[in-house]
Amino acid sequence: MRILVVCLLAASSLLFAQDDVAAALQKQAEAWNRANLEEFMTTYMDSPDITFTGRAGVTRGYKPVLERYRKNYGTPEAMGTLRYSELEVRLLGPDAALVLGRFDLTRTQAGGGNASGHFTLVLRKTAAGWKIIHDHTS
């Protein structure tokens, strides 16, 4: 009986963690859709060690990643409306997660036109919640 209780507690803990990761990403998309880059970035760990990998290569550090977003998405029109889908959250341990997903960005032609692609995120659980430590978006 004790083994069953421990297994049920572990399973529910994993489900809560997966829900927490998905909720953090939902909060991030909502901030984006309000054209609030600073709030959007609160989902990233504020550290010189985070990395973002995209078309232009690797960007290292919280401030450079924020500046990359400001440069590429500096206006509400350029930001458009962000939607995540196909989210797959894999817990790697009690304080680490891997997320696979798809993004769709709806923008006017003047804002850069629509864009979509896939991403892989690595998140770490901190006292302040789940934080992205690596983002690979294509």
C-alpha positions as CSV (number, residue, x, y, z in Angstrom):
1,M,0.0,0.0,0.0
2,R,2.8,2.4,0.8
3,I,4.5,1.8,-2.5
4,L,1.2,2.7,-4.3
5,V,0.8,5.9,-2.3
6,V,4.4,6.9,-3.1
7,C,3.9,6.2,-6.8
8,L,0.7,8.2,-6.9
9,L,2.3,11.1,-5.1
10,A,5.3,11.0,-7.5
11,A,3.0,10.8,-10.5
12,S,0.9,13.8,-9.3
13,S,4.0,15.8,-8.6
14,L,5.2,15.2,-12.2
15,L,1.8,16.3,-13.6
16,F,1.9,19.5,-11.4
17,A,5.4,20.2,-12.6
18,Q,4.4,19.8,-16.3
19,D,1.4,22.0,-15.7
20,D,3.6,24.7,-14.0
21,V,6.0,24.7,-17.0
22,A,3.1,25.0,-19.5
23,A,1.6,27.8,-17.4
24,A,4.9,29.7,-17.4
25,L,5.0,29.5,-21.2
26,Q,1.3,30.7,-21.4
27,K,2.2,33.6,-19.2
28,Q,5.2,34.4,-21.5
29,A,2.9,34.4,-24.6
30,E,0.4,36.6,-22.9
31,A,3.2,39.2,-22.1
32,W,4.3,39.0,-25.7
33,N,0.8,39.7,-26.9
34,R,0.7,42.8,-24.7
35,A,3.9,43.9,-26.4
36,N,5.7,43.7,-23.1
37,L,9.2,42.4,-23.8
38,E,10.4,42.9,-20.2
39,E,7.6,40.8,-18.8
40,F,8.1,38.2,-21.6
41,M,11.8,37.9,-20.5
42,T,10.9,37.1,-16.9
43,T,10.4,33.6,-18.1
44,Y,14.2,33.5,-18.9
45,M,16.7,33.1,-16.0
46,D,18.4,36.4,-15.4
47,S,21.9,35.0,-15.8
48,P,24.9,35.6,-18.0
49,D,24.9,31.8,-18.6
50,I,21.6,31.5,-20.6
51,T,21.7,30.9,-24.3
52,F,19.5,31.6,-27.3
53,T,20.2,29.8,-30.6
54,G,18.5,30.9,-33.7
55,R,19.2,31.8,-37.4
56,A,21.9,34.4,-36.4
57,G,23.8,31.9,-34.2
58,V,24.1,31.8,-30.4
59,T,23.4,34.7,-28.1
60,R,24.7,34.4,-24.6
61,G,23.4,36.1,-21.5
62,Y,20.1,37.6,-20.3
63,K,20.9,41.2,-21.4
64,P,22.1,40.2,-24.9
65,V,19.0,38.0,-25.4
66,L,16.8,40.9,-24.3
67,E,18.6,43.2,-26.7
68,R,18.2,40.7,-29.5
69,Y,14.4,40.7,-28.9
70,R,14.3,44.5,-28.8
71,K,16.2,44.7,-32.1
72,N,14.1,42.2,-33.9
73,Y,10.7,42.9,-32.3
74,G,10.9,46.5,-31.1
75,T,7.4,47.6,-31.9
76,P,3.9,46.1,-31.2
77,E,3.5,45.7,-34.9
78,A,6.7,43.7,-35.2
79,M,5.7,41.5,-32.2
80,G,2.2,40.7,-33.5
81,T,0.3,37.9,-31.8
82,L,2.2,34.8,-30.5
83,R,0.6,31.4,-30.1
84,Y,2.3,28.2,-28.8
85,S,1.1,24.8,-29.8
86,E,2.3,21.2,-29.9
87,L,3.8,21.6,-26.5
88,E,5.6,18.5,-25.2
89,V,7.0,18.9,-21.7
90,R,9.5,16.2,-20.6
91,L,10.7,16.4,-17.0
92,L,14.4,15.6,-16.8
93,G,14.4,15.6,-13.0
94,P,12.7,17.4,-10.2
95,D,14.2,20.8,-11.2
96,A,14.8,20.5,-15.0
97,A,12.5,20.2,-18.0
98,L,12.8,20.0,-21.8
99,V,10.0,21.5,-23.8
100,L,9.4,20.9,-27.5
101,G,6.8,23.1,-29.3
102,R,5.7,25.2,-32.2
103,F,5.2,28.9,-32.4
104,D,3.0,30.9,-34.7
105,L,3.4,34.6,-35.0
106,T,0.6,36.5,-36.7
107,R,1.7,39.9,-38.0
108,T,0.8,42.4,-40.7
109,Q,2.9,42.7,-43.7
110,A,4.3,46.0,-42.4
111,G,5.1,44.2,-39.1
112,G,7.2,41.6,-41.0
113,G,4.5,39.1,-42.0
114,N,3.5,35.9,-40.4
115,A,6.2,33.6,-39.0
116,S,6.2,30.1,-37.5
117,G,8.6,27.4,-36.5
118,H,9.7,25.0,-33.8
119,F,11.5,25.5,-30.6
120,T,13.3,23.5,-27.9
121,L,13.6,24.9,-24.4
122,V,15.5,23.8,-21.4
123,L,14.1,25.1,-18.1
124,R,15.3,25.0,-14.5
125,K,13.0,25.2,-11.5
126,T,14.0,28.0,-9.2
127,A,12.6,29.7,-6.1
128,A,10.9,32.2,-8.5
129,G,9.4,29.4,-10.7
130,W,10.5,27.7,-13.9
131,K,13.0,29.7,-15.9
132,I,14.4,29.1,-19.4
133,I,18.2,28.5,-19.5
134,H,18.4,27.6,-23.2
135,D,16.2,28.4,-26.1
136,H,16.7,27.0,-29.6
137,T,14.2,28.5,-32.0
138,S,14.0,27.8,-35.8
